[in-house]
Amino acid sequence: MYLLLERVKSILRHDEGQDLLEYALLIALIAIVCVGAITLAGTNVKAAFNNIAGSI
């Protein structure tokens, strides 16, 4: 029983996996925001160029 308790304490002390998960979630969130911003900007740029082409 003592060995099991020590093993659980050892696992709880090591948080490298938790840090890796946090970085992965942060990168995923940044990627989602970038894709959304590029999509929105692309749509706006396309509309602007269509207006310019239409007026020429």
C-alpha positions, 0 to 999 in steps of 0.5 A: 500500500505504501508503494502505491501511495508513493507512486501516486505522489510521484505521478502528481509531482510531475507536471511536464505532461500538463504543460505540454497539454496547455501549450497544445491547447494554446497553439490550437486556439491561436490556429483557430483565431488565425484561420478565422481572421484570414477567412474574414480578411480574404472575404473582405479583400475579395469584395473590395477587388470586385468593387474595383473591377466593377467600377473599371 
